[in-house]
Amino acid sequence: MGKAFTEISAGLTDAIEHAKGKATKVVEHKPEAIDVKAIRENTGMTQQKFCAAFGISLGTLRHWEQGLRAPRGPARVLLKVVKHNPQAIIEAMQE
């Protein structure tokens, strides 16, 4: 077998062992938690205004705030920008 097969096989073995809770060299990367409710409250907006200002559905925002779902991908980026500079997003949305 080739080198690629050996490396893939070793990786799969490590993944299986890790999934079983055994000690491995697997490194898990978990994104930091985002407190969506705190971000919204820091803007001083109601849920409805926050959703309208940043293009988020009300149902999605409620799921995030209740911890039923977590923002992923571009939504995480949007929320991080809103956290640090909500006015930048508001101005960009008005153009």
C-alpha angles and dihedrals in degrees: 000000000000131000092256092056091049092051093046091047092050090049092051091048090052091048092051092048091048091050088053089055096251123141112268141153090256114133115208118207112201120181116238116261116259119214097215094178092054091049091051093045091050088058089055090231131134117237090260095050092044091052093047093047096049104030098248124140115244092233092053092049091050092050090051094047092048091049093241090122136012127224114253138191116344092007090062090051092048092050092049090053091046089051093054103030116005091168091064091060093043090052092046092050091054095057 
